[in-house]
Amino acid sequence: MSKTLAILIPLAGIAALAGCARQNSTPRIPAAAAPAPLPKQPLPHEAELRTAVESFHNALASTDAENQSRALAAVKCKKSDIQKIFPKHERFWGVIELGLFGLEEDLAKVSAEVKGYGPVRSLRFVDLRETGEQWVVAKVSADVQVAQVIIECEHKKVSMDPLLYVNGRWVWFPNLAKIAAVLPKE
């Protein structure tokens, strides 16, 4: 094939597409048979995650401070959870635990904000092991499920800090990325 012909063939294709654009129509390019999309697989323990998030949200949206404290305690990360989440970072367990203190102090402020969101309309769960920042989840024990929850409420759509399935329950882990950033590589 000559150099001129090699240049003209792609130019002819571009001209044909441009002509279609001017005529406000689409080119007739045969579509490849796309594979049928796979049905979305639920996260392991998704039913428990749904219950935990809905209970936590409803408690925060209530006016009962004691109910709010109980709900936080139900999802708050404990020392035994930290040990399971970061088994290779034993010398940092105490520091990580200290980083989770103070959540109770912010409860009234967070509750006031959540009340303005309105009731939950839908929840969407994202498996962070599949779609999250891999440098973060790589620091978490491989047998711990890591999920992000997007909550669509009547007046606002929010994303929670990650929740991790550890020791038979879902725990809320604020600032997981910040903590993972300071942990050394294994």
C-alpha positions, -999 to 999 in steps of 0.1 A, spaced: 0 0 0 14 34 -9 19 61 18 -7 83 1 -33 56 3 -24 47 39 -31 83 48 -62 87 27 -81 57 41 -81 69 77 -89 105 65 -119 91 45 -132 75 77 -129 108 96 -146 126 68 -175 101 69 -179 106 106 -177 143 102 -204 142 75 -226 122 99 -222 148 126 -232 175 102 -263 156 92 -270 151 129 -270 113 125 -249 85 138 -225 64 117 -235 29 109 -207 10 126 -215 -26 135 -215 -31 172 -196 -59 187 -217 -83 207 -213 -70 243 -214 -96 270 -245 -95 292 -238 -77 324 -233 -99 354 -259 -94 382 -245 -74 411 -235 -98 438 -244 -87 473 -215 -81 497 -209 -108 522 -229 -99 553 -248 -72 534 -281 -78 554 -262 -71 586 -246 -40 571 -280 -27 561 -294 -32 596 -264 -16 613 -264 15 591 -302 20 593 -301 15 631 -272 39 634 -288 66 612 -322 63 629 -306 66 664 -286 97 653 -317 112 638 -336 108 671 -336 132 700 -327 105 726 -290 110 736 -289 77 754 -301 59 722 -275 77 702 -247 66 726 -259 30 724 -260 31 686 -225 45 685 -212 18 709 -228 -8 687 -207 2 656 -177 17 673 -144 0 667 -130 -17 698 -94 -27 707 -102 -63 698 -114 -51 664 -83 -31 658 -61 -61 666 -80 -82 640 -80 -54 614 -43 -46 617 -27 -78 629 7 -69 614 9 -35 631 8 -45 667 30 -17 679 4 8 665 -27 -6 681 -27 18 711 -22 48 688 -50 37 665 -73 33 695 -65 68 707 -73 81 672 -109 68 676 -115 86 710 -136 117 710 -164 103 688 -188 106 717 -180 143 721 -191 150 685 -223 129 688 -246 159 695 -232 179 666 -234 149 642 -269 141 654 -281 176 647 -267 173 612 -282 139 605 -317 151 617 -317 175 588 -311 147 562 -345 133 566 -354 96 564 -333 71 545 -346 65 510 -319 41 498 -285 26 507 -258 16 482 -229 -6 493 -195 -5 477 -169 -32 483 -137 -12 488 -116 -43 482 -128 -42 446 -131 -5 440 -114 13 468 -79 27 471 -58 -4 472 -30 11 493 -56 16 521 -72 -19 520 -39 -36 516 -31 -25 552 -63 -42 565 -63 -79 572 -74 -99 541 -102 -116 560 -118 -84 570 -146 -71 546 -143 -33 539 -173 -14 527 -184 21 518 -220 30 523 -237 57 503 -269 68 521 -296 87 501 -319 105 524 -349 127 517 -328 159 517 -292 148 513 -270 121 499 -240 112 521 -211 87 522 -202 72 555 -166 65 565 -157 29 558 -173 0 578 -154 -32 583 -169 -66 591 -148 -79 620 -154 -102 650 -189 -110 637 -202 -74 634 -198 -43 612 -177 -15 628 -175 21 617 -139 32 611 -136 70 607 -104 82 590 -93 47 578 -73 62 550 -55 87 573 -46 58 597 -35 35 568 -13 63 554 9 65 585 12 27 590 45 13 576 46 -11 547 47 -47 558 
